[in-house]
Amino acid sequence: MSKEANNNYPLMELIKKRWSPRGFSEKSVEPEKILSMFEAARWAASSANSQPWFFIVGVKEDGENYDKVIQCFNPSNQEWAKYAPIVILTVAKLTYDDGSEYIHSFHDVGLATSNLIYQAMSDGLYVHPIGGIQTDKAKKIFEIPEGYKVLTGIIIGYLGDGSNLSDNNKKREAAERKRKQLSDFVFAGQWGQKLNLID
Ligand SMILES: Cc1cc2nc3c(=O)[nH]c(=O)nc-3n(C[C@H](O)[C@H](O)[C@H](O)COP(=O)(O)O)c2cc1C
């Protein structure tokens, strides 16, 4: 299945191609591709180069580590994520090294995650980020210290044919992708006034 963006202006190929599938293939991911994803995350921009991102990784072949990660997802996400070969939790550090509040930490973990997504896609993989996770459970299972926040889950693998999905998730998988218009969120001059380049 392809759910390419129905874009109004030209896009680079991987942005056009990206979407968040639930129907993953069970095919495992080559170790070098896994390492490239995290290398891409490593080279993201961050405030004062503080690199507040952490990734807790479960690879299917590693049974126990995979189970520890996926049990931290909400059951409705586990239901489809369990077929994917890689599951991840992202964690954000909430302070700079001097102890002051790192207000852009979530932003920077998002930038690193975005790098990871596009590196994975350039290697033929698909990625589905989720917020539906059990953060308290994750903190306990992985003994995550104070000052760090478990932020999201990430599911990665090759695209499947969707045959392993429930009827409800098959419907969601086929649903049209919708977006706001540029005029709804690209402003100039004053809040709410669209940039005049936009039709
Ligand atoms: C922070 C975040 C949380 C999300 N949480 C969930 C989730 O819990 N379950 C799920 O199935 N999808 C989740 N998604 C995927 C979004 O629903 C999806 O990105 C959005 O509908 C746009 O679709 P697209 O990624 O295919 O363009 C999440 C995405 C993000 C970035």
The ligand as a MOL file (V3000), in Angstrom:
LIG
                    3D

  0  0  0     0  0            999 V3000
M  V30 BEGIN CTAB
M  V30 COUNTS 31 33 0 0 0
M  V30 BEGIN ATOM
M  V30 1 C 3.7330 12.1780 19.0260 0
M  V30 2 C 2.8770 11.2390 18.2030 0
M  V30 3 C 1.9900 10.3950 18.8520 0
M  V30 4 C 1.2480 9.4500 18.1120 0
M  V30 5 N 0.5070 8.5120 18.7740 0
M  V30 6 C -0.0440 7.4710 18.0700 0
M  V30 7 C -0.6250 6.3710 18.7470 0
M  V30 8 O -0.6200 6.2750 19.9940 0
M  V30 9 N -1.1520 5.3660 17.9860 0
M  V30 10 C -1.1450 5.3940 16.6200 0
M  V30 11 O -1.6270 4.4430 16.0070 0
M  V30 12 N -0.5800 6.4300 15.9500 0
M  V30 13 C -0.0170 7.4630 16.6370 0
M  V30 14 N 0.6210 8.4870 15.9730 0
M  V30 15 C 0.6100 8.5410 14.4980 0
M  V30 16 C -0.3120 9.6700 14.0290 0
M  V30 17 O -1.6520 9.2860 14.2040 0
M  V30 18 C 0.0040 10.0030 12.5560 0
M  V30 19 O 1.3260 10.4880 12.4660 0
M  V30 20 C -0.9550 11.0720 12.0150 0
M  V30 21 O -2.2730 10.5740 11.9540 0
M  V30 22 C -0.5500 11.5170 10.6180 0
M  V30 23 O -0.4820 10.4020 9.7670 0
M  V30 24 P 0.8430 10.0780 8.9240 0
M  V30 25 O 1.9830 9.9510 9.9010 0
M  V30 26 O 0.5480 8.7720 8.2320 0
M  V30 27 O 1.0660 11.2140 7.9830 0
M  V30 28 C 1.3440 9.4380 16.6850 0
M  V30 29 C 2.2220 10.3230 16.0370 0
M  V30 30 C 2.9910 11.1960 16.7780 0
M  V30 31 C 3.9850 12.0930 16.0550 0
M  V30 END ATOM
M  V30 BEGIN BOND
M  V30 1 1 1 2
M  V30 2 1 2 3
M  V30 3 2 2 30
M  V30 4 2 3 4
M  V30 5 1 4 5
M  V30 6 1 4 28
M  V30 7 2 5 6
M  V30 8 1 6 7
M  V30 9 1 6 13
M  V30 10 2 7 8
M  V30 11 1 7 9
M  V30 12 1 9 10
M  V30 13 2 10 11
M  V30 14 1 10 12
M  V30 15 2 12 13
M  V30 16 1 13 14
M  V30 17 1 14 15
M  V30 18 1 14 28
M  V30 19 1 15 16
M  V30 20 1 16 17
M  V30 21 1 16 18
M  V30 22 1 18 19
M  V30 23 1 18 20
M  V30 24 1 20 21
M  V30 25 1 20 22
M  V30 26 1 22 23
M  V30 27 1 23 24
M  V30 28 2 24 25
M  V30 29 1 24 26
M  V30 30 1 24 27
M  V30 31 2 28 29
M  V30 32 1 29 30
M  V30 33 1 30 31
M  V30 END BOND
M  V30 END CTAB
M  END
